[in-house]
Amino acid sequence: MFEYLSIPLQLSLLVLFGMLSQWFGWKLRLPAIIFLLLTGIILGPVLEWLNPDILLGDLLFPFVSLGVAIILFEGSLTLRFSEIKGVKYYIRNLTTIGVLITWIVMAVGAHYLASLDWPIAFLFGAIVTVTGPTVIMPMLRSMKITERVGSVLRWEGIIIDPIGAMLAILVYVFIVSSANHTDVLLTFLELIAIGTTLGLLGGWFIAKCLKNHWIPNYLTNFFSLTVVLLMFTVSNQISHESGLVAVTVMGVYLANQKDISMHSILDFKEHLTVLLISLLFIVLAARMDFDLLFSLSWSALLLLVIAQFVARPLSVFISTIGGKELKFNELILLSWISPRGIVAAAISALFAIRLEENGISGAETILPLVFIMIMGTVLFQSLTAGFLARKLKLSHIDTQGALIVGANKVSIAIAQALKDQGLEVMIATQSRAADKEAKMHGIKTYYGDLLSKKAELYLDINPYKVMLLMDFKSELHPLYYTHFRADFGPENIYALSTVPSSEISEEKSLSTNLNPRVLFGDEVTWPMLSNLINQGAEVRVTNITENFSFKDYQEYWQDKATPLFAISPKEEFYIFAEDSNIKVEAGWKVGSLVLDAKKDTSKTMLSEKKK
C-alpha cells in the first residue's frame, strides 16, 4: 500500500505512527519500544503495507548505522560515575560477573533451544545482556519501588548499556574475522584502539570548544552532533564497527567532565533520539520475515523462560555473594526485573544486517529472537513486578514525602518544616545558586529540568506523595501536571499561584481545565508568603488537642496564620488547598506560616480559657 504513495508522504506517515506509539507508551506507562515493534510488525509482515528495503533502498544501512551511533552516544552521556551512590558493590558485580553469567546461560540456551550455531548463539547471548534505563525507569515509577533496589536497577541499566555493547562487538568481530580468515585478536585490538583513540579525541575536542566558548550557544547541539557523526564515520572507515566504540567512549568521556554542562546537549539528543528510535524500530520490525518469526516462536518463548527464571536469578545471587546491604527479599525482586530494551534492539539490527551481507548462516534469526525477548521481558515484568514488590514489602505504597519544584525562601521554609517532621522532602530547581542555597539548609535537592530524560534516569520520585509547584514559572505548571499526573495522581499535584485568582481569571481557568489543585488557597500567592517571611513570619507546627481544637487555633491566630499542611496521628501527610476538606482533630499537627511565631500558642490559649 505504501509503495503507491510518495516517499515524503510515506516518511511522514512513519513519523505519525512513531509519535502515536510513543504516546501509547506514555499513556499506558509502558516502554514505547513495545508499541514501536508491534507497529512495525503489523505494517510490514502482517499487512505488507511497508517495505523498508524499497522505501530506503541503499540508504537503509546508513540510516540504521547512524541511528545506532546516536542512540549509543546519547546513552553513554548519562553515565556519570560520580553520581553512583550506595550499593556500589552490587552494581559493579552485576555489570561484570552478572553480564558474563547471563551471556553464557543465554548462549547455551540459544544453541540448544533455537538451534543456533555457537558463534551466532554467543552473539545473541551478548546482545541480551543489555537491559537499559529507558525500559527500567517506567517500570520503577509505576511500581514505586524502594530506593535501594531502585538505585541498583537504575545504575545497572545505565552502566550495562556500553558494557553489553562492547561485548557484542567483540563477538561480532570474532564471527566476521573467522569468516574472512583474518587474525581475530589483531582485528579486535585494532578496532578497540582506533575507536577509543578517536572517541577520546572527539570528546576532548567538544569539551575544549565548550570550555573556551568557541562555539555560540545556539550552535552547541549542532556542533556536538557533527563531531559525533564525523568521528563515527571516520572510525568506521578506518576499521569496520570501531565507530560504535568511538561514540560510546566519547559519550562516557563527556559525561564525566566537571567543567562543562551537558544539559542542553542531553536535551537535544533526547528529542533527536526519540525521533530516531521511533522511525528506526518501526522500519526494522517491518523487515522481519513473518514465517521465520512464527517458526521461532516456541524457541523464543523457551528462551524467555530461561532468561527470566535461570539467567537472571543466577546472575543476581552469584553477583551478590558476600554483600551485606541487600536483604533476601530485595535480591528476589532484583532477580525478577531485567527487561531488554533499546540498545539490544539497535545493536541486533545493525549486526544482523552486516552478518547477512557477509553471508553468515543463522544471522537472520538474531533480530526476531531479540525482538521477541524485548517484548516478552518488558510485558511480563511490567505486569508482574509491581505485585511482587508489594508482596515483598518493597513498594512505597504509603509514602508521605513531598517533591517541591522551585528553590526560594518560601519553598525552603516549608521544606525545612516538613523535614523537621520526619517527612522525605526534595527541592528541584534549575538554578545553580538556588540549589546551593537549599543544600545549605540541609535539604535534599535535584538540579536540572524535571521534564528531561536526565531526570527520568536519575530522579527517584517514589518516596514522594505530593508535588508542590512553587517556582515563579507558572506557565510551566500545566506541563509539570501533565507529565507527572500518572506518577503522583492528579489529586496530589498542587500549584502555588503568583497572583490572586480574583485578579486574573485566565490563570484560574487554565488550572481548572488541567485539574491541578490550588496550593494553600485561591488568595494565597507566592508574593504574599514571601512578604510575610520578610516581615519575620516562620513556619510553625502546632499540636491540636482536646483542649485546643483547630477551631480554637484559627480563632486565636485569625489572619496571622496561613495553614500549609497537617499531619494525622497515623503520620499521614495532608496539604491545605482551595478545595481541600481536611478534618483536623485532636492528636493532629498543623503547620502554618505564622507572622508572630514566637508566641506559645497552646499555653496562651489555655490561659485565656481558664480566665
Beta strands, then each sheet from edge to edge (+ up, - down):
strand 1: 401-405
strand 2: 425-429
strand 3: 444-447
strand 4: 464-469
strand 5: 493-495
strand 6: 517-518
strand 7: 538-543
strand 8: 561-567
strand 9: 573-575
strand 10: 589-594
sheet 1: 3+ 2+ 1+ 4+ 5+ 6+
sheet 2: 7+ 10- 8+ 9-
end
